[in-house]
């Protein structure tokens, strides 16, 4: 929804969406506000920044990275192809954001709220933390491909959720590092690895490569 608007983004930041998906969400936002104003309906908007969990679809970069680590350890692949590593996002845990949705709906007055952690991390940061959990150098396993770069990039998203924190008393509970660990452990379990076993495989892989 905010697209090319510079961070931090809050409820008064202009919307400059960079994709049909973003445009459609802005339209839904204004429709919701219209019905609230025109008909007095209890209609509220939650503007949720990137929220992730082990249930995230495999075509999203967070899950693509954690699954790629599992595939590398199991020998299915040797490299992962990604697009813009400098894109910056405000990543939070879906469970925290669902709690925010509930709090928005329990508030006595319908309103619009940005829900975000207020922290911004690049895709490089995501790679560094996630591969780093197994003491792996992500640069040895990542190939940058123009195929995965967007025609109109959203350079940086970082939400200012001061209003939600003040009015609703909402706070994110799961840190970026905890989120990376949660998602990696889930996918490792799907491949039959504990974190300890994955670490041992990673060490063997490093010795083999070197």
Secondary structure by P-SEA (a helix, b strand, c coil): cccccccccccccccccccaaaaaaaaaaaaaaaaaaacccbbbbbbcccccccccccccaaaaaaaaaaaaaacccccccccccccccccccaaaaaaaaaaaaaccbbbbbbbcccccccaaaaaaaaaaaacccccccbbbbccccccccccbbbbbcccccccccccccccaaaaaaaaaaaaaaaacccaaaaaaaaaaaaaaac
